[in-house]
Amino acid sequence: MTTTKHKRPMSEFSATVGRALRRAAKVARKTARMHGTKIYYMKNGKIVGEKP
């Protein structure tokens, strides 16, 4: 049985994932703006659709 070790600490990995998610959200808002569609997300436990 082999185990894999992380090459970097989990906190650094989490920070990298957070940056990637923010970058993806920015691109999604830009695409929605181009096509005139809404962005849907969860706010206070409800799904809300807003124009970017």
N, CA, C and O atoms as a Tripos MOL2 file, in Angstrom:
@<TRIPOS>MOLECULE
protein
  208   207    52     0     0
PROTEIN
NO_CHARGES

@<TRIPOS>ATOM
      1 N           0.8420   -1.1660    0.0000 N.3       1 MET1
      2 CA          0.0000    0.0000    0.0000 C.3       1 MET1
      3 C           0.8950    1.2400    0.0000 C.2       1 MET1
      4 O           1.7900    1.3740    0.8340 O.2       1 MET1
      5 N           0.6390    2.1380   -0.9450 N.am      2 THR2
      6 CA          1.4390    3.3560   -1.0130 C.3       2 THR2
      7 C           0.6020    4.5490   -0.5910 C.2       2 THR2
      8 O          -0.6160    4.5800   -0.7720 O.2       2 THR2
      9 N           1.2720    5.5030   -0.0400 N.am      3 THR3
     10 CA          0.5850    6.7340    0.3490 C.3       3 THR3
     11 C           1.1870    7.8880   -0.4400 C.2       3 THR3
     12 O           2.3720    7.8850   -0.7740 O.2       3 THR3
     13 N           0.3480    8.8690   -0.7290 N.am      4 THR4
     14 CA          0.8480   10.0420   -1.4400 C.3       4 THR4
     15 C           0.9260   11.1950   -0.4690 C.2       4 THR4
     16 O           0.0420   11.3750    0.3680 O.2       4 THR4
     17 N           1.9590   11.9580   -0.5780 N.am      5 LYS5
     18 CA          2.1240   13.1170    0.2870 C.3       5 LYS5
     19 C           1.8950   14.3710   -0.5410 C.2       5 LYS5
     20 O           2.2290   14.4260   -1.7240 O.2       5 LYS5
     21 N           1.3200   15.3730    0.1060 N.am      6 HIS6
     22 CA          1.1220   16.6480   -0.5700 C.3       6 HIS6
     23 C           2.4680   17.3330   -0.7430 C.2       6 HIS6
     24 O           3.3050   17.3120    0.1600 O.2       6 HIS6
     25 N           2.6700   17.9310   -1.8920 N.am      7 LYS7
     26 CA          3.9250   18.6230   -2.1350 C.3       7 LYS7
     27 C           3.9540   19.9900   -1.4610 C.2       7 LYS7
     28 O           5.0240   20.5370   -1.1940 O.2       7 LYS7
     29 N           2.7680   20.5360   -1.1870 N.am      8 ARG8
     30 CA          2.7030   21.8160   -0.4930 C.3       8 ARG8
     31 C           1.6300   21.7440    0.5890 C.2       8 ARG8
     32 O           0.7320   20.9040    0.5230 O.2       8 ARG8
     33 N           1.7250   22.6220    1.5810 N.am      9 PRO9
     34 CA          0.7470   22.5730    2.6860 C.3       9 PRO9
     35 C          -0.6760   22.8190    2.2030 C.2       9 PRO9
     36 O          -0.8960   23.4830    1.1900 O.2       9 PRO9
     37 N          -1.6440   22.2690    2.9480 N.am     10 MET10
     38 CA         -3.0490   22.4130    2.5530 C.3      10 MET10
     39 C          -3.4930   23.8660    2.5450 C.2      10 MET10
     40 O          -4.3270   24.2350    1.7190 O.2      10 MET10
     41 N          -2.9670   24.7110    3.4370 N.am     11 SER11
     42 CA         -3.3860   26.1080    3.4550 C.3      11 SER11
     43 C          -3.0070   26.7980    2.1460 C.2      11 SER11
     44 O          -3.7670   27.6200    1.6350 O.2      11 SER11
     45 N          -1.8540   26.4720    1.6110 N.am     12 GLU12
     46 CA         -1.4370   27.0410    0.3310 C.3      12 GLU12
     47 C          -2.3290   26.5090   -0.7930 C.2      12 GLU12
     48 O          -2.7130   27.2490   -1.6990 O.2      12 GLU12
     49 N          -2.6480   25.2230   -0.7210 N.am     13 PHE13
     50 CA         -3.5390   24.6280   -1.7140 C.3      13 PHE13
     51 C          -4.9060   25.3050   -1.6740 C.2      13 PHE13
     52 O          -5.4700   25.6300   -2.7200 O.2      13 PHE13
     53 N          -5.4440   25.5210   -0.4660 N.am     14 SER14
     54 CA         -6.7430   26.1780   -0.3110 C.3      14 SER14
     55 C          -6.7140   27.5900   -0.8810 C.2      14 SER14
     56 O          -7.6770   28.0190   -1.5160 O.2      14 SER14
     57 N          -5.6380   28.3050   -0.6650 N.am     15 ALA15
     58 CA         -5.5110   29.6650   -1.1960 C.3      15 ALA15
     59 C          -5.5040   29.6360   -2.7180 C.2      15 ALA15
     60 O          -6.1170   30.4860   -3.3630 O.2      15 ALA15
     61 N          -4.8170   28.6690   -3.2850 N.am     16 THR16
     62 CA         -4.7580   28.5450   -4.7420 C.3      16 THR16
     63 C          -6.1370   28.2390   -5.3110 C.2      16 THR16
     64 O          -6.5240   28.8000   -6.3360 O.2      16 THR16
     65 N          -6.8750   27.3600   -4.6560 N.am     17 VAL17
     66 CA         -8.2290   27.0160   -5.0970 C.3      17 VAL17
     67 C          -9.1300   28.2460   -5.0120 C.2      17 VAL17
     68 O          -9.9270   28.4940   -5.9170 O.2      17 VAL17
     69 N          -9.0100   29.0110   -3.9400 N.am     18 GLY18
     70 CA         -9.8020   30.2320   -3.7840 C.3      18 GLY18
     71 C          -9.5480   31.2260   -4.9030 C.2      18 GLY18
     72 O         -10.4860   31.8110   -5.4460 O.2      18 GLY18
     73 N          -8.2840   31.4190   -5.2490 N.am     19 ARG19
     74 CA         -7.9520   32.3370   -6.3550 C.3      19 ARG19
     75 C          -8.5320   31.8360   -7.6680 C.2      19 ARG19
     76 O          -9.0430   32.6260   -8.4610 O.2      19 ARG19
     77 N          -8.4590   30.5300   -7.9050 N.am     20 ALA20
     78 CA         -8.9910   29.9590   -9.1420 C.3      20 ALA20
     79 C         -10.5110   30.1370   -9.2160 C.2      20 ALA20
     80 O         -11.0470   30.4340  -10.2840 O.2      20 ALA20
     81 N         -11.2030   29.9580   -8.0940 N.am     21 LEU21
     82 CA        -12.6580   30.1300   -8.0840 C.3      21 LEU21
     83 C         -13.0480   31.5830   -8.3460 C.2      21 LEU21
     84 O         -14.0080   31.8440   -9.0710 O.2      21 LEU21
     85 N         -12.3100   32.5310   -7.7600 N.am     22 ARG22
     86 CA        -12.6050   33.9530   -8.0130 C.3      22 ARG22
     87 C         -12.3660   34.2950   -9.4790 C.2      22 ARG22
     88 O         -13.1360   35.0440  -10.0810 O.2      22 ARG22
     89 N         -11.2920   33.7430  -10.0560 N.am     23 ARG23
     90 CA        -10.9890   33.9950  -11.4700 C.3      23 ARG23
     91 C         -12.0850   33.4070  -12.3590 C.2      23 ARG23
     92 O         -12.4940   34.0410  -13.3320 O.2      23 ARG23
     93 N         -12.5600   32.2150  -12.0420 N.am     24 ALA24
     94 CA        -13.6290   31.5760  -12.8170 C.3      24 ALA24
     95 C         -14.9300   32.3720  -12.7160 C.2      24 ALA24
     96 O         -15.6550   32.5080  -13.7010 O.2      24 ALA24
     97 N         -15.2250   32.9000  -11.5200 N.am     25 ALA25
     98 CA        -16.4400   33.7020  -11.3410 C.3      25 ALA25
     99 C         -16.3680   34.9730  -12.1660 C.2      25 ALA25
    100 O         -17.3710   35.4040  -12.7350 O.2      25 ALA25
    101 N         -15.1950   35.5720  -12.2350 N.am     26 LYS26
    102 CA        -15.0170   36.8030  -13.0320 C.3      26 LYS26
    103 C         -15.2780   36.5280  -14.5110 C.2      26 LYS26
    104 O         -15.9390   37.3170  -15.1870 O.2      26 LYS26
    105 N         -14.7610   35.4180  -15.0060 N.am     27 VAL27
    106 CA        -14.9740   35.0440  -16.4090 C.3      27 VAL27
    107 C         -16.4510   34.7370  -16.6560 C.2      27 VAL27
    108 O         -16.9890   35.0890  -17.7060 O.2      27 VAL27
    109 N         -17.1110   34.0790  -15.6920 N.am     28 ALA28
    110 CA        -18.5400   33.7560  -15.8370 C.3      28 ALA28
    111 C         -19.3720   35.0340  -15.8990 C.2      28 ALA28
    112 O         -20.3040   35.1330  -16.6970 O.2      28 ALA28
    113 N         -19.0330   36.0250  -15.0450 N.am     29 ARG29
    114 CA        -19.7660   37.3000  -15.0860 C.3      29 ARG29
    115 C         -19.5570   38.0100  -16.4190 C.2      29 ARG29
    116 O         -20.4940   38.5970  -16.9610 O.2      29 ARG29
    117 N         -18.3450   37.9630  -16.9470 N.am     30 LYS30
    118 CA        -18.0500   38.6020  -18.2300 C.3      30 LYS30
    119 C         -18.8450   37.9400  -19.3510 C.2      30 LYS30
    120 O         -19.4050   38.6270  -20.2050 O.2      30 LYS30
    121 N         -18.8970   36.6100  -19.3520 N.am     31 THR31
    122 CA        -19.6330   35.8750  -20.3760 C.3      31 THR31
    123 C         -21.1310   36.1610  -20.2760 C.2      31 THR31
    124 O         -21.7960   36.3480  -21.2950 O.2      31 THR31
    125 N         -21.6600   36.1950  -19.0570 N.am     32 ALA32
    126 CA        -23.0880   36.4740  -18.8530 C.3      32 ALA32
    127 C         -23.4250   37.8840  -19.3210 C.2      32 ALA32
    128 O         -24.4820   38.1130  -19.9080 O.2      32 ALA32
    129 N         -22.5260   38.8270  -19.0610 N.am     33 ARG33
    130 CA        -22.7370   40.2150  -19.5000 C.3      33 ARG33
    131 C         -22.7840   40.2900  -21.0330 C.2      33 ARG33
    132 O         -23.6060   41.0150  -21.5930 O.2      33 ARG33
    133 N         -21.9140   39.5510  -21.6990 N.am     34 MET34
    134 CA        -21.8710   39.5590  -23.1670 C.3      34 MET34
    135 C         -23.1550   39.0250  -23.7640 C.2      34 MET34
    136 O         -23.6180   39.5240  -24.7890 O.2      34 MET34
    137 N         -23.7390   38.0090  -23.1330 N.am     35 HIS35
    138 CA        -24.9260   37.3540  -23.6800 C.3      35 HIS35
    139 C         -26.2290   37.8340  -23.0560 C.2      35 HIS35
    140 O         -27.3070   37.3950  -23.4570 O.2      35 HIS35
    141 N         -26.1390   38.7310  -22.0790 N.am     36 GLY36
    142 CA        -27.3390   39.2760  -21.4570 C.3      36 GLY36
    143 C         -28.1020   38.2810  -20.5960 C.2      36 GLY36
    144 O         -29.3280   38.3460  -20.5040 O.2      36 GLY36
    145 N         -27.3920   37.3740  -19.9730 N.am     37 THR37
    146 CA        -28.0480   36.3870  -19.1040 C.3      37 THR37
    147 C         -27.7580   36.6970  -17.6380 C.2      37 THR37
    148 O         -26.9140   37.5380  -17.3280 O.2      37 THR37
    149 N         -28.4610   36.0140  -16.7430 N.am     38 LYS38
    150 CA        -28.2830   36.2250  -15.3190 C.3      38 LYS38
    151 C         -27.2390   35.2720  -14.7530 C.2      38 LYS38
    152 O         -26.9620   34.2130  -15.3160 O.2      38 LYS38
    153 N         -26.6750   35.6770  -13.6340 N.am     39 ILE39
    154 CA        -25.7750   34.8230  -12.8560 C.3      39 ILE39
    155 C         -26.5700   34.3320  -11.6550 C.2      39 ILE39
    156 O         -27.1680   35.1360  -10.9400 O.2      39 ILE39
    157 N         -26.5850   33.0310  -11.4240 N.am     40 TYR40
    158 CA        -27.3230   32.4520  -10.3080 C.3      40 TYR40
    159 C         -26.3410   32.0190   -9.2280 C.2      40 TYR40
    160 O         -25.3230   31.3880   -9.5130 O.2      40 TYR40
    161 N         -26.6600   32.3650   -7.9820 N.am     41 TYR41
    162 CA        -25.8380   31.9790   -6.8520 C.3      41 TYR41
    163 C         -26.7040   31.8730   -5.6080 C.2      41 TYR41
    164 O         -27.8610   32.2920   -5.6180 O.2      41 TYR41
    165 N         -26.1490   31.3160   -4.5360 N.am     42 MET42
    166 CA        -26.8930   31.1440   -3.3030 C.3      42 MET42
    167 C         -26.6390   32.3370   -2.3860 C.2      42 MET42
    168 O         -25.4920   32.6980   -2.1190 O.2      42 MET42
    169 N         -27.7330   32.9440   -1.9040 N.am     43 LYS43
    170 CA        -27.6340   34.0880   -1.0020 C.3      43 LYS43
    171 C         -28.6420   33.8780    0.1220 C.2      43 LYS43
    172 O         -29.8440   33.7820   -0.1230 O.2      43 LYS43
    173 N         -28.1460   33.8080    1.3550 N.am     44 ASN44
    174 CA        -28.9840   33.5760    2.5320 C.3      44 ASN44
    175 C         -29.8410   32.3180    2.4000 C.2      44 ASN44
    176 O         -30.9990   32.3060    2.8180 O.2      44 ASN44
    177 N         -29.2730   31.2600    1.8190 N.am     45 GLY45
    178 CA        -29.9890   30.0010    1.7030 C.3      45 GLY45
    179 C         -30.9710   29.9140    0.5490 C.2      45 GLY45
    180 O         -31.6620   28.9070    0.4000 O.2      45 GLY45
    181 N         -31.0420   30.9590   -0.2710 N.am     46 LYS46
    182 CA        -31.9380   30.9560   -1.4280 C.3      46 LYS46
    183 C         -31.1220   31.1550   -2.6950 C.2      46 LYS46
    184 O         -30.0680   31.7910   -2.6830 O.2      46 LYS46
    185 N         -31.6350   30.5950   -3.7970 N.am     47 ILE47
    186 CA        -30.9660   30.7800   -5.0800 C.3      47 ILE47
    187 C         -31.5000   32.0630   -5.6970 C.2      47 ILE47
    188 O         -32.7090   32.2490   -5.8340 O.2      47 ILE47
    189 N         -30.5620   32.9560   -6.0710 N.am     48 VAL48
    190 CA        -30.9260   34.2560   -6.5970 C.3      48 VAL48
    191 C         -30.2870   34.4200   -7.9750 C.2      48 VAL48
    192 O         -29.1550   33.9880   -8.1960 O.2      48 VAL48
    193 N         -31.0090   35.0380   -8.8890 N.am     49 GLY49
    194 CA        -30.4710   35.3340  -10.2170 C.3      49 GLY49
    195 C         -30.3900   36.8390  -10.3930 C.2      49 GLY49
    196 O         -31.3920   37.5420  -10.2700 O.2      49 GLY49
    197 N         -29.1940   37.3290  -10.6820 N.am     50 GLU50
    198 CA        -28.9910   38.7540  -10.8790 C.3      50 GLU50
    199 C         -28.2380   39.0080  -12.1690 C.2      50 GLU50
    200 O         -27.4380   38.1830  -12.6110 O.2      50 GLU50
    201 N         -28.5020   40.1440  -12.7600 N.am     51 LYS51
    202 CA        -27.7330   40.5470  -13.9280 C.3      51 LYS51
    203 C         -26.3810   41.0750  -13.4570 C.2      51 LYS51
    204 O         -26.3240   41.8370  -12.4920 O.2      51 LYS51
    205 N         -25.3050   40.6890  -14.1110 N.am     52 PRO52
    206 CA        -23.9820   41.1480  -13.6870 C.3      52 PRO52
    207 C         -23.7310   42.6170  -14.0220 C.2      52 PRO52
    208 O         -22.6580   43.1430  -13.7250 O.2      52 PRO52
@<TRIPOS>BOND
     1     1     2 1
     2     2     3 1
     3     3     4 2
     4     3     5 am
     5     5     6 1
     6     6     7 1
     7     7     8 2
     8     7     9 am
     9     9    10 1
    10    10    11 1
    11    11    12 2
    12    11    13 am
    13    13    14 1
    14    14    15 1
    15    15    16 2
    16    15    17 am
    17    17    18 1
    18    18    19 1
    19    19    20 2
    20    19    21 am
    21    21    22 1
    22    22    23 1
    23    23    24 2
    24    23    25 am
    25    25    26 1
    26    26    27 1
    27    27    28 2
    28    27    29 am
    29    29    30 1
    30    30    31 1
    31    31    32 2
    32    31    33 am
    33    33    34 1
    34    34    35 1
    35    35    36 2
    36    35    37 am
    37    37    38 1
    38    38    39 1
    39    39    40 2
    40    39    41 am
    41    41    42 1
    42    42    43 1
    43    43    44 2
    44    43    45 am
    45    45    46 1
    46    46    47 1
    47    47    48 2
    48    47    49 am
    49    49    50 1
    50    50    51 1
    51    51    52 2
    52    51    53 am
    53    53    54 1
    54    54    55 1
    55    55    56 2
    56    55    57 am
    57    57    58 1
    58    58    59 1
    59    59    60 2
    60    59    61 am
    61    61    62 1
    62    62    63 1
    63    63    64 2
    64    63    65 am
    65    65    66 1
    66    66    67 1
    67    67    68 2
    68    67    69 am
    69    69    70 1
    70    70    71 1
    71    71    72 2
    72    71    73 am
    73    73    74 1
    74    74    75 1
    75    75    76 2
    76    75    77 am
    77    77    78 1
    78    78    79 1
    79    79    80 2
    80    79    81 am
    81    81    82 1
    82    82    83 1
    83    83    84 2
    84    83    85 am
    85    85    86 1
    86    86    87 1
    87    87    88 2
    88    87    89 am
    89    89    90 1
    90    90    91 1
    91    91    92 2
    92    91    93 am
    93    93    94 1
    94    94    95 1
    95    95    96 2
    96    95    97 am
    97    97    98 1
    98    98    99 1
    99    99   100 2
   100    99   101 am
   101   101   102 1
   102   102   103 1
   103   103   104 2
   104   103   105 am
   105   105   106 1
   106   106   107 1
   107   107   108 2
   108   107   109 am
   109   109   110 1
   110   110   111 1
   111   111   112 2
   112   111   113 am
   113   113   114 1
   114   114   115 1
   115   115   116 2
   116   115   117 am
   117   117   118 1
   118   118   119 1
   119   119   120 2
   120   119   121 am
   121   121   122 1
   122   122   123 1
   123   123   124 2
   124   123   125 am
   125   125   126 1
   126   126   127 1
   127   127   128 2
   128   127   129 am
   129   129   130 1
   130   130   131 1
   131   131   132 2
   132   131   133 am
   133   133   134 1
   134   134   135 1
   135   135   136 2
   136   135   137 am
   137   137   138 1
   138   138   139 1
   139   139   140 2
   140   139   141 am
   141   141   142 1
   142   142   143 1
   143   143   144 2
   144   143   145 am
   145   145   146 1
   146   146   147 1
   147   147   148 2
   148   147   149 am
   149   149   150 1
   150   150   151 1
   151   151   152 2
   152   151   153 am
   153   153   154 1
   154   154   155 1
   155   155   156 2
   156   155   157 am
   157   157   158 1
   158   158   159 1
   159   159   160 2
   160   159   161 am
   161   161   162 1
   162   162   163 1
   163   163   164 2
   164   163   165 am
   165   165   166 1
   166   166   167 1
   167   167   168 2
   168   167   169 am
   169   169   170 1
   170   170   171 1
   171   171   172 2
   172   171   173 am
   173   173   174 1
   174   174   175 1
   175   175   176 2
   176   175   177 am
   177   177   178 1
   178   178   179 1
   179   179   180 2
   180   179   181 am
   181   181   182 1
   182   182   183 1
   183   183   184 2
   184   183   185 am
   185   185   186 1
   186   186   187 1
   187   187   188 2
   188   187   189 am
   189   189   190 1
   190   190   191 1
   191   191   192 2
   192   191   193 am
   193   193   194 1
   194   194   195 1
   195   195   196 2
   196   195   197 am
   197   197   198 1
   198   198   199 1
   199   199   200 2
   200   199   201 am
   201   201   202 1
   202   202   203 1
   203   203   204 2
   204   203   205 am
   205   205   206 1
   206   206   207 1
   207   207   208 2
@<TRIPOS>SUBSTRUCTURE
     1 MET1         2 RESIDUE 1 A MET
     2 THR2         6 RESIDUE 1 A THR
     3 THR3        10 RESIDUE 1 A THR
     4 THR4        14 RESIDUE 1 A THR
     5 LYS5        18 RESIDUE 1 A LYS
     6 HIS6        22 RESIDUE 1 A HIS
     7 LYS7        26 RESIDUE 1 A LYS
     8 ARG8        30 RESIDUE 1 A ARG
     9 PRO9        34 RESIDUE 1 A PRO
    10 MET10       38 RESIDUE 1 A MET
    11 SER11       42 RESIDUE 1 A SER
    12 GLU12       46 RESIDUE 1 A GLU
    13 PHE13       50 RESIDUE 1 A PHE
    14 SER14       54 RESIDUE 1 A SER
    15 ALA15       58 RESIDUE 1 A ALA
    16 THR16       62 RESIDUE 1 A THR
    17 VAL17       66 RESIDUE 1 A VAL
    18 GLY18       70 RESIDUE 1 A GLY
    19 ARG19       74 RESIDUE 1 A ARG
    20 ALA20       78 RESIDUE 1 A ALA
    21 LEU21       82 RESIDUE 1 A LEU
    22 ARG22       86 RESIDUE 1 A ARG
    23 ARG23       90 RESIDUE 1 A ARG
    24 ALA24       94 RESIDUE 1 A ALA
    25 ALA25       98 RESIDUE 1 A ALA
    26 LYS26      102 RESIDUE 1 A LYS
    27 VAL27      106 RESIDUE 1 A VAL
    28 ALA28      110 RESIDUE 1 A ALA
    29 ARG29      114 RESIDUE 1 A ARG
    30 LYS30      118 RESIDUE 1 A LYS
    31 THR31      122 RESIDUE 1 A THR
    32 ALA32      126 RESIDUE 1 A ALA
    33 ARG33      130 RESIDUE 1 A ARG
    34 MET34      134 RESIDUE 1 A MET
    35 HIS35      138 RESIDUE 1 A HIS
    36 GLY36      142 RESIDUE 1 A GLY
    37 THR37      146 RESIDUE 1 A THR
    38 LYS38      150 RESIDUE 1 A LYS
    39 ILE39      154 RESIDUE 1 A ILE
    40 TYR40      158 RESIDUE 1 A TYR
    41 TYR41      162 RESIDUE 1 A TYR
    42 MET42      166 RESIDUE 1 A MET
    43 LYS43      170 RESIDUE 1 A LYS
    44 ASN44      174 RESIDUE 1 A ASN
    45 GLY45      178 RESIDUE 1 A GLY
    46 LYS46      182 RESIDUE 1 A LYS
    47 ILE47      186 RESIDUE 1 A ILE
    48 VAL48      190 RESIDUE 1 A VAL
    49 GLY49      194 RESIDUE 1 A GLY
    50 GLU50      198 RESIDUE 1 A GLU
    51 LYS51      202 RESIDUE 1 A LYS
    52 PRO52      206 RESIDUE 1 A PRO
